[in-house]
């Protein structure tokens, strides 16, 4: 069963906060992962891996390359859930 947008955002907020040290209050749908949250490429890989495991999703590299914001990542997870 697919997870809803709000649940994905909540889980992703926890993952980003734990992995990147970002304040939970700073993680919002419109925030840029790189520019606003200072997520580096290696950290994004860690976040993606944790999100794939948590939400039973497999995110293709081609899709990941298009992810710019938290909202983009939420949508990508939703599209690729099994």
N, CA, C and O atoms as a Tinker XYZ file with bonds, in Angstrom:
   328  protein
     1  N      0.835000   -1.186000    0.000000    73     2
     2  CA     0.000000    0.000000    0.000000    64     1     3
     3  C      0.880000    1.250000    0.000000    63     2     4     5
     4  O      1.823000    1.350000    0.784000    81     3
     5  N      0.574000    2.179000   -0.862000    73     3     6
     6  CA     1.370000    3.397000   -0.992000    64     5     7
     7  C      1.178000    4.302000    0.216000    63     6     8     9
     8  O      0.098000    4.360000    0.805000    81     7
     9  N      2.222000    4.993000    0.565000    73     7    10
    10  CA     2.212000    5.922000    1.684000    64     9    11
    11  C      1.824000    7.297000    1.167000    63    10    12    13
    12  O      2.255000    7.692000    0.083000    81    11
    13  N      1.016000    8.032000    1.924000    73    11    14
    14  CA     0.567000    9.360000    1.514000    64    13    15
    15  C      1.645000   10.415000    1.624000    63    14    16    17
    16  O      2.663000   10.229000    2.290000    81    15
    17  N      1.397000   11.524000    0.955000    73    15    18
    18  CA     2.360000   12.618000    0.900000    64    17    19
    19  C      2.742000   13.124000    2.291000    63    18    20    21
    20  O      3.925000   13.333000    2.559000    81    19
    21  N      1.773000   13.325000    3.176000    73    19    22
    22  CA     2.063000   13.851000    4.516000    64    21    23
    23  C      2.936000   12.878000    5.310000    63    22    24    25
    24  O      3.849000   13.298000    6.022000    81    23
    25  N      2.654000   11.579000    5.185000    73    23    26
    26  CA     3.450000   10.576000    5.902000    64    25    27
    27  C      4.870000   10.499000    5.351000    63    26    28    29
    28  O      5.828000   10.333000    6.104000    81    27
    29  N      4.996000   10.621000    4.037000    73    27    30
    30  CA     6.331000   10.614000    3.431000    64    29    31
    31  C      7.109000   11.840000    3.885000    63    30    32    33
    32  O      8.281000   11.735000    4.246000    81    31
    33  N      6.465000   12.998000    3.869000    73    31    34
    34  CA     7.136000   14.226000    4.304000    64    33    35
    35  C      7.593000   14.096000    5.749000    63    34    36    37
    36  O      8.715000   14.482000    6.080000    81    35
    37  N      6.748000   13.563000    6.606000    73    35    38
    38  CA     7.111000   13.398000    8.017000    64    37    39
    39  C      8.316000   12.469000    8.175000    63    38    40    41
    40  O      9.255000   12.777000    8.909000    81    39
    41  N      8.281000   11.341000    7.487000    73    39    42
    42  CA     9.388000   10.396000    7.566000    64    41    43
    43  C     10.658000   10.949000    6.953000    63    42    44    45
    44  O     11.751000   10.757000    7.486000    81    43
    45  N     10.510000   11.633000    5.836000    73    43    46
    46  CA    11.664000   12.218000    5.159000    64    45    47
    47  C     12.277000   13.331000    6.014000    63    46    48    49
    48  O     13.497000   13.494000    6.035000    81    47
    49  N     11.455000   14.080000    6.704000    73    47    50
    50  CA    11.943000   15.117000    7.609000    64    49    51
    51  C     12.827000   14.501000    8.688000    63    50    52    53
    52  O     13.894000   15.029000    9.002000    81    51
    53  N     12.382000   13.390000    9.251000    73    51    54
    54  CA    13.183000   12.691000   10.262000    64    53    55
    55  C     14.512000   12.221000    9.672000    63    54    56    57
    56  O     15.568000   12.394000   10.280000    81    55
    57  N     14.445000   11.625000    8.483000    73    55    58
    58  CA    15.652000   11.108000    7.834000    64    57    59
    59  C     16.636000   12.239000    7.542000    63    58    60    61
    60  O     17.826000   12.118000    7.834000    81    59
    61  N     16.145000   13.337000    6.968000    73    59    62
    62  CA    17.019000   14.469000    6.627000    64    61    63
    63  C     17.622000   15.065000    7.895000    63    62    64    65
    64  O     18.810000   15.386000    7.930000    81    63
    65  N     16.814000   15.210000    8.923000    73    63    66
    66  CA    17.300000   15.774000   10.178000    64    65    67
    67  C     18.399000   14.903000   10.788000    63    66    68    69
    68  O     19.436000   15.411000   11.216000    81    67
    69  N     18.167000   13.597000   10.825000    73    67    70
    70  CA    19.149000   12.680000   11.409000    64    69    71
    71  C     20.417000   12.578000   10.567000    63    70    72    73
    72  O     21.522000   12.530000   11.107000    81    71
    73  N     20.260000   12.544000    9.259000    73    71    74
    74  CA    21.388000   12.334000    8.358000    64    73    75
    75  C     22.212000   13.597000    8.132000    63    74    76    77
    76  O     23.438000   13.543000    8.046000    81    75
    77  N     21.526000   14.730000    8.037000    73    75    78
    78  CA    22.195000   15.977000    7.655000    64    77    79
    79  C     22.355000   16.948000    8.818000    63    78    80    81
    80  O     23.037000   17.964000    8.685000    81    79
    81  N     21.728000   16.647000    9.966000    73    79    82
    82  CA    21.800000   17.553000   11.100000    64    81    83
    83  C     20.944000   18.794000   10.931000    63    82    84    85
    84  O     21.140000   19.785000   11.635000    81    83
    85  N     19.998000   18.750000   10.005000    73    83    86
    86  CA    19.114000   19.868000    9.726000    64    85    87
    87  C     18.000000   19.912000   10.763000    63    86    88    89
    88  O     17.485000   18.868000   11.164000    81    87
    89  N     17.630000   21.093000   11.192000    73    87    90
    90  CA    16.520000   21.251000   12.124000    64    89    91
    91  C     15.227000   20.773000   11.463000    63    90    92    93
    92  O     14.973000   21.077000   10.297000    81    91
    93  N     14.415000   20.028000   12.206000    73    91    94
    94  CA    13.152000   19.498000   11.679000    64    93    95
    95  C     12.279000   20.627000   11.130000    63    94    96    97
    96  O     11.610000   20.453000   10.112000    81    95
    97  N     12.282000   21.770000   11.791000    73    95    98
    98  CA    11.465000   22.902000   11.355000    64    97    99
    99  C     11.894000   23.503000   10.031000    63    98   100   101
   100  O     11.114000   24.206000    9.389000    81    99
   101  N     13.125000   23.239000    9.613000    73    99   102
   102  CA    13.630000   23.784000    8.349000    64   101   103
   103  C     13.253000   22.938000    7.132000    63   102   104   105
   104  O     13.355000   23.407000    5.998000    81   103
   105  N     12.822000   21.706000    7.357000    73   103   106
   106  CA    12.517000   20.800000    6.244000    64   105   107
   107  C     11.069000   21.017000    5.813000    63   106   108   109
   108  O     10.131000   20.621000    6.506000    81   107
   109  N     10.909000   21.655000    4.655000    73   107   110
   110  CA     9.580000   21.913000    4.091000    64   109   111
   111  C      9.592000   21.558000    2.614000    63   110   112   113
   112  O     10.651000   21.482000    1.991000    81   111
   113  N      8.415000   21.342000    2.064000    73   111   114
   114  CA     8.274000   20.892000    0.677000    64   113   115
   115  C      8.998000   21.796000   -0.323000    63   114   116   117
   116  O      9.552000   21.309000   -1.308000    81   115
   117  N      8.996000   23.103000   -0.077000    73   115   118
   118  CA     9.562000   24.043000   -1.039000    64   117   119
   119  C     11.060000   24.280000   -0.877000    63   118   120   121
   120  O     11.656000   25.025000   -1.654000    81   119
   121  N     11.666000   23.660000    0.113000    73   119   122
   122  CA    13.089000   23.894000    0.379000    64   121   123
   123  C     13.983000   23.111000   -0.582000    63   122   124   125
   124  O     13.764000   21.927000   -0.837000    81   123
   125  N     14.985000   23.795000   -1.101000    73   123   126
   126  CA    15.985000   23.152000   -1.948000    64   125   127
   127  C     16.891000   22.299000   -1.065000    63   126   128   129
   128  O     17.383000   22.756000   -0.034000    81   127
   129  N     17.101000   21.071000   -1.480000    73   127   130
   130  CA    17.973000   20.178000   -0.709000    64   129   131
   131  C     19.394000   20.725000   -0.634000    63   130   132   133
   132  O     20.016000   20.692000    0.427000    81   131
   133  N     19.904000   21.222000   -1.738000    73   131   134
   134  CA    21.286000   21.706000   -1.789000    64   133   135
   135  C     21.395000   23.153000   -1.292000    63   134   136   137
   136  O     22.193000   23.440000   -0.399000    81   135
   137  N     20.608000   24.054000   -1.857000    73   135   138
   138  CA    20.753000   25.476000   -1.557000    64   137   139
   139  C     20.245000   25.865000   -0.171000    63   138   140   141
   140  O     20.879000   26.669000    0.512000    81   139
   141  N     19.111000   25.305000    0.255000    73   139   142
   142  CA    18.517000   25.693000    1.537000    64   141   143
   143  C     18.948000   24.800000    2.697000    63   142   144   145
   144  O     19.176000   25.281000    3.807000    81   143
   145  N     19.058000   23.501000    2.435000    73   143   146
   146  CA    19.339000   22.550000    3.513000    64   145   147
   147  C     20.787000   22.069000    3.516000    63   146   148   149
   148  O     21.184000   21.293000    4.385000    81   147
   149  N     21.577000   22.533000    2.543000    73   147   150
   150  CA    23.007000   22.210000    2.465000    64   149   151
   151  C     23.294000   20.710000    2.430000    63   150   152   153
   152  O     24.252000   20.238000    3.042000    81   151
   153  N     22.452000   19.965000    1.706000    73   151   154
   154  CA    22.652000   18.523000    1.555000    64   153   155
   155  C     23.701000   18.300000    0.465000    63   154   156   157
   156  O     23.551000   18.778000   -0.660000    81   155
   157  N     24.757000   17.576000    0.807000    73   155   158
   158  CA    25.803000   17.252000   -0.164000    64   157   159
   159  C     25.425000   15.972000   -0.898000    63   158   160   161
   160  O     24.524000   15.250000   -0.470000    81   159
   161  N     26.108000   15.690000   -1.997000    73   159   162
   162  CA    25.773000   14.543000   -2.847000    64   161   163
   163  C     25.813000   13.220000   -2.081000    63   162   164   165
   164  O     24.904000   12.401000   -2.215000    81   163
   165  N     26.845000   13.007000   -1.291000    73   163   166
   166  CA    26.953000   11.766000   -0.522000    64   165   167
   167  C     25.821000   11.659000    0.505000    63   166   168   169
   168  O     25.265000   10.581000    0.715000    81   167
   169  N     25.491000   12.770000    1.132000    73   167   170
   170  CA    24.402000   12.786000    2.110000    64   169   171
   171  C     23.074000   12.515000    1.424000    63   170   172   173
   172  O     22.221000   11.828000    1.984000    81   171
   173  N     22.884000   13.045000    0.215000    73   171   174
   174  CA    21.655000   12.780000   -0.531000    64   173   175
   175  C     21.520000   11.291000   -0.829000    63   174   176   177
   176  O     20.418000   10.743000   -0.789000    81   175
   177  N     22.632000   10.645000   -1.124000    73   175   178
   178  CA    22.616000    9.198000   -1.354000    64   177   179
   179  C     22.178000    8.471000   -0.083000    63   178   180   181
   180  O     21.382000    7.534000   -0.151000    81   179
   181  N     22.688000    8.890000    1.065000    73   179   182
   182  CA    22.294000    8.284000    2.339000    64   181   183
   183  C     20.807000    8.504000    2.616000    63   182   184   185
   184  O     20.108000    7.588000    3.049000    81   183
   185  N     20.333000    9.719000    2.366000    73   183   186
   186  CA    18.918000   10.048000    2.571000    64   185   187
   187  C     18.039000    9.200000    1.663000    63   186   188   189
   188  O     17.024000    8.654000    2.097000    81   187
   189  N     18.437000    9.097000    0.406000    73   187   190
   190  CA    17.667000    8.321000   -0.563000    64   189   191
   191  C     17.612000    6.847000   -0.182000    63   190   192   193
   192  O     16.550000    6.229000   -0.249000    81   191
   193  N     18.728000    6.289000    0.211000    73   191   194
   194  CA    18.781000    4.886000    0.613000    64   193   195
   195  C     17.865000    4.632000    1.810000    63   194   196   197
   196  O     17.112000    3.658000    1.823000    81   195
   197  N     17.927000    5.498000    2.801000    73   195   198
   198  CA    17.072000    5.354000    3.988000    64   197   199
   199  C     15.600000    5.498000    3.614000    63   198   200   201
   200  O     14.753000    4.772000    4.134000    81   199
   201  N     15.295000    6.426000    2.717000    73   199   202
   202  CA    13.906000    6.627000    2.281000    64   201   203
   203  C     13.404000    5.427000    1.483000    63   202   204   205
   204  O     12.257000    5.011000    1.643000    81   203
   205  N     14.255000    4.873000    0.626000    73   203   206
   206  CA    13.859000    3.686000   -0.145000    64   205   207
   207  C     13.507000    2.534000    0.788000    63   206   208   209
   208  O     12.515000    1.837000    0.575000    81   207
   209  N     14.314000    2.336000    1.812000    73   207   210
   210  CA    14.055000    1.265000    2.773000    64   209   211
   211  C     12.785000    1.530000    3.566000    63   210   212   213
   212  O     11.950000    0.641000    3.734000    81   211
   213  N     12.646000    2.741000    4.045000    73   211   214
   214  CA    11.497000    3.084000    4.895000    64   213   215
   215  C     10.175000    3.025000    4.142000    63   214   216   217
   216  O      9.172000    2.559000    4.682000    81   215
   217  N     10.168000    3.493000    2.900000    73   215   218
   218  CA     8.919000    3.602000    2.137000    64   217   219
   219  C      8.767000    2.540000    1.053000    63   218   220   221
   220  O      7.858000    2.618000    0.226000    81   219
   221  N      9.655000    1.548000    1.055000    73   219   222
   222  CA     9.603000    0.452000    0.081000    64   221   223
   223  C      9.491000    0.993000   -1.348000    63   222   224   225
   224  O      8.575000    0.663000   -2.102000    81   223
   225  N     10.459000    1.831000   -1.675000    73   223   226
   226  CA    10.517000    2.458000   -2.993000    64   225   227
   227  C     11.881000    2.183000   -3.607000    63   226   228   229
   228  O     12.868000    1.986000   -2.898000    81   227
   229  N     11.922000    2.172000   -4.921000    73   227   230
   230  CA    13.191000    2.062000   -5.650000    64   229   231
   231  C     13.256000    3.253000   -6.590000    63   230   232   233
   232  O     12.534000    3.314000   -7.585000    81   231
   233  N     14.125000    4.194000   -6.267000    73   231   234
   234  CA    14.215000    5.428000   -7.034000    64   233   235
   235  C     15.298000    5.293000   -8.097000    63   234   236   237
   236  O     16.472000    5.131000   -7.765000    81   235
   237  N     14.916000    5.358000   -9.377000    73   235   238
   238  CA    15.907000    5.269000  -10.452000    64   237   239
   239  C     16.864000    6.468000  -10.443000    63   238   240   241
   240  O     16.474000    7.583000  -10.097000    81   239
   241  N     18.100000    6.222000  -10.822000    73   239   242
   242  CA    19.103000    7.293000  -10.879000    64   241   243
   243  C     18.622000    8.466000  -11.732000    63   242   244   245
   244  O     18.869000    9.623000  -11.394000    81   243
   245  N     17.934000    8.166000  -12.840000    73   243   246
   246  CA    17.450000    9.227000  -13.728000    64   245   247
   247  C     16.474000   10.149000  -12.998000    63   246   248   249
   248  O     16.497000   11.364000  -13.195000    81   247
   249  N     15.622000    9.571000  -12.160000    73   247   250
   250  CA    14.668000   10.378000  -11.386000    64   249   251
   251  C     15.393000   11.179000  -10.310000    63   250   252   253
   252  O     15.072000   12.345000  -10.079000    81   251
   253  N     16.353000   10.567000   -9.664000    73   251   254
   254  CA    17.073000   11.224000   -8.586000    64   253   255
   255  C     17.821000   12.459000   -9.096000    63   254   256   257
   256  O     17.962000   13.449000   -8.378000    81   255
   257  N     18.288000   12.391000  -10.315000    73   255   258
   258  CA    18.987000   13.529000  -10.908000    64   257   259
   259  C     18.099000   14.742000  -11.109000    63   258   260   261
   260  O     18.603000   15.856000  -11.253000    81   259
   261  N     16.782000   14.547000  -11.122000    73   259   262
   262  CA    15.833000   15.646000  -11.316000    64   261   263
   263  C     15.343000   16.236000   -9.991000    63   262   264   265
   264  O     14.659000   17.259000   -9.984000    81   263
   265  N     15.688000   15.601000   -8.883000    73   263   266
   266  CA    15.217000   16.037000   -7.568000    64   265   267
   267  C     16.001000   17.277000   -7.125000    63   266   268   269
   268  O     17.227000   17.253000   -7.021000    81   267
   269  N     15.271000   18.343000   -6.871000    73   267   270
   270  CA    15.889000   19.595000   -6.408000    64   269   271
   271  C     15.382000   19.997000   -5.027000    63   270   272   273
   272  O     16.146000   20.513000   -4.211000    81   271
   273  N     14.091000   19.762000   -4.759000    73   271   274
   274  CA    13.496000   20.195000   -3.500000    64   273   275
   275  C     13.017000   18.991000   -2.689000    63   274   276   277
   276  O     12.963000   17.866000   -3.186000    81   275
   277  N     12.678000   19.255000   -1.446000    73   275   278
   278  CA    12.095000   18.211000   -0.594000    64   277   279
   279  C     10.822000   17.688000   -1.255000    63   278   280   281
   280  O     10.581000   16.481000   -1.268000    81   279
   281  N     10.009000   18.587000   -1.802000    73   279   282
   282  CA     8.771000   18.190000   -2.485000    64   281   283
   283  C      9.037000   17.283000   -3.672000    63   282   284   285
   284  O      8.287000   16.336000   -3.907000    81   283
   285  N     10.105000   17.562000   -4.429000    73   283   286
   286  CA    10.481000   16.698000   -5.553000    64   285   287
   287  C     10.785000   15.287000   -5.059000    63   286   288   289
   288  O     10.381000   14.305000   -5.681000    81   287
   289  N     11.497000   15.190000   -3.943000    73   287   290
   290  CA    11.863000   13.885000   -3.401000    64   289   291
   291  C     10.635000   13.148000   -2.882000    63   290   292   293
   292  O     10.515000   11.937000   -3.062000    81   291
   293  N      9.723000   13.870000   -2.240000    73   291   294
   294  CA     8.463000   13.262000   -1.779000    64   293   295
   295  C      7.700000   12.685000   -2.967000    63   294   296   297
   296  O      7.241000   11.543000   -2.914000    81   295
   297  N      7.561000   13.464000   -4.034000    73   295   298
   298  CA     6.834000   13.017000   -5.235000    64   297   299
   299  C      7.536000   11.817000   -5.874000    63   298   300   301
   300  O      6.880000   10.879000   -6.327000    81   299
   301  N      8.844000   11.849000   -5.908000    73   299   302
   302  CA     9.630000   10.755000   -6.491000    64   301   303
   303  C      9.417000    9.466000   -5.702000    63   302   304   305
   304  O      9.277000    8.392000   -6.286000    81   303
   305  N      9.392000    9.575000   -4.390000    73   303   306
   306  CA     9.147000    8.399000   -3.549000    64   305   307
   307  C      7.744000    7.860000   -3.810000    63   306   308   309
   308  O      7.557000    6.650000   -3.944000    81   307
   309  N      6.767000    8.744000   -3.881000    73   307   310
   310  CA     5.391000    8.321000   -4.136000    64   309   311
   311  C      5.271000    7.563000   -5.460000    63   310   312   313
   312  O      4.601000    6.533000   -5.532000    81   311
   313  N      5.917000    8.074000   -6.493000    73   311   314
   314  CA     5.843000    7.458000   -7.827000    64   313   315
   315  C      6.511000    6.084000   -7.867000    63   314   316   317
   316  O      6.133000    5.224000   -8.662000    81   315
   317  N      7.489000    5.892000   -7.017000    73   315   318
   318  CA     8.314000    4.677000   -7.131000    64   317   319
   319  C      8.125000    3.664000   -6.003000    63   318   320   321
   320  O      8.955000    2.775000   -5.812000    81   319
   321  N      7.030000    3.803000   -5.259000    73   319   322
   322  CA     6.743000    2.823000   -4.219000    64   321   323
   323  C      6.275000    1.512000   -4.842000    63   322   324   325
   324  O      5.593000    1.499000   -5.866000    81   323
   325  N      6.661000    0.403000   -4.194000    73   323   326
   326  CA     6.224000   -0.890000   -4.732000    64   325   327
   327  C      4.961000   -1.366000   -4.049000    63   326   328
   328  O      4.449000   -2.437000   -4.375000    81   327
